[in-house]
């Protein structure tokens, strides 16, 4: 194709009789060929270029006259960027020009609707949508197939929601536009299975990400739901699941989840009174278990909305509920606060008696606040720790094959039964699924199970002593699985776990709390590296497990009569595994890789020969050295670096992390009973009423959901919708103020455009007169 657009035949397909002539003709026409570009872009003609310039000025009269003088002008012509005259008018915010161009026959709207949405021009958007509706109504609700700026699945409402244009979102929804929210990432319904099998993966995942960007925008959330905070919680949790299931877009999903969480925080930041915050935190929608008086806070904890929980507005309500009417506690010294649980031990029987005799006394109400319940439980727990310490520290030299008989065993059993009942009660209150989400609850379950196993084997040893009559048998003759030995082992583990629970109370301290939180997160880091440790140590153990088996037990005597015995390092799998394990902590003997061969007989009876297997020893040394370098120098230091990063991350986000952990501690004791173990086994009027209410609340999930929805409906009819309206208005006003202060140039540009339109109108009026 030449510059003038005409085509030329290829001389290579012509065949002549004269070879020289054909060659000369090929060379002559090859010189005339011009390299053709691989990318062909449209070019405007002079008349079209002039038309574009007139449209950009916004002069409707001039454009009308120009079109009258050029009736054959292609009104849908595009420049090399694919921009049409209508799109220029849309970008210029020239509403009269857009209105005029839409009256022209054959006008192609293209993706101008999406550009009007992007530029937040509701008036022009309405003009464009009305034009589409008058020609082809279905085109109003779908995307544009061949757009240079937008994907084919981007509809006007999706784009408006992504941009956060509230007025346009409202207008489009009123016109019947909808967004199909993506199915949850764990959904495997029929439609999801079909899409996974047949849809283009990149197209499907991009569409899903753009849909989430639309439905997670604050403007769309505020218009599409009556409870934006609840929607933000669930969306954030869903987006975090997507980030793990779709690692290719993990960063994008995590950013969306953070933005949605920040939106919920920004909403409660607009609250101006305690009543407004309490109305939000008392919201029961979304959680259908028996919780304390702030269900929305419990839901925030379950969804890991740390910033929401740690916000000062939330913490003011939580602290008020935690301390109740005991305002003087905050100003007490640290030493005095430590003495309160010790002093409470004396008053616990009095509290129990008063709960039975005068359950409505003012002191009972005072002791029922969460702070006092915590002090009571800590006091009782201190007594329990003292008892098990005394039991564990008893002299076992003359221990007989029967249960211990110190007199503390029945008290310990009653304490454990009380702890077990309290554990079951908390499980019923919060629901099994939510109860086992907390790792400390797993700790309580395992600890109580170890105590119950101890009591079981105590009972087994009692029956064994009665039936077999071997009470006075000395311990060294006992079977390695004797019930007394098993009971002692279980009791030792249970005692360790019981004392370790004291770290749970460190969460209340501003300095110890972050350390305790960091310890838990470091344990998670260790679990990640544990797989690598196991693979490496199994690999080396499998290769070296029998390498030194032949030399096991051999003793070498050198010329100085010094004896050297073969170390049982690589003689079997168990010994090899033990050697490599202690090598991780640099506690394996240095002689682990030595090969010791016993003295061989020499030529005379008085002489011996010392042989060496240097190659075998070299293999052992190399394997042992590589293991030390790989584990100790590389992987172990990587683990230390990861733990340091985890600790630094907690410290950098100290207020949020510590406040979230402290609130979790508060929720624990807001649901606890007034009397601790073992006094919680004594029936009281207060406890009986709570138990009956617990039985009444033990309904099916649908009944609980219906009950919560009825309560929320009553709140909706009264105050909650009005509060959400005020919060959303305050949120958008603050957002607009921030945007206005950051976009003064846009305002100046808008004012210049309005001035230009005004001048054009004046010129048009002068010309008509």
Secondary structure, DSSP 4 states (H G I P E B T S, - for coil): --TTS-----GGG---S-HHHHHHHHHHHHHH--PPPSS------HHHHHHHHHHHHT-HHHHHHHHHH-TT--TT-B-TT--BHHHHHHHTT-HHHHHHHHTSTT---TTHHHHHHHTT-HHHHHHHHHHHHHH-GGGGGS--TT-SSS-TT--HHHHHHHHT-HHHHHHHHHTT----PPPPTT---HHHHHHHHHS-HHHHHHHHHHHHHHHTSHHHHHHH-S-HHHHHHHHHHHHHHHHHH-GGGHHHHHHHHHHHHHHHHHHHHT--SHHHHHHHHT--TT--S---S-HHHHHHHHTT-HHHHHSHHHHHHHHHHHHTT-GGGGGS-HHHHHHHHHHHHHHHHHHHHHHHH-TT-HHHHHHTSHHHHHHHHHHHHHHHHHHHHHHHTS--TT--SS---SS-HHHHHHHHHHHHHHHHHHHHHH-HHHHTTSHHHHHHHHHHHHHHHHHHHHHHHHHHHHHH--TT--GGGS-TT-HHHHHHHHHHHHHHHHHHGGGGGGGGSTTHHHHHHHHHHHHHHHHHHHHHHHHHHHHHHHHHTTTTGGGTT-EEE-TT--EEEPPSSSSSHHHHHHHHHHHHTT-S-GGGG----PPEE-SSTT-EE----HHHHHHHHHHHHHHHIIIIIIIHHHHHHHHHHHHHHHHHTHHHHHHHHHHHHHHHHHSS-SS-TTGGGS--HHHHHHHHHHHHH---HHHHHHHHHHHHHHHIIIIIHHHHHHHHHHHHHHHHHHHHHH-HHHHHHHHHHHHHHHHHHHHHHHHH-
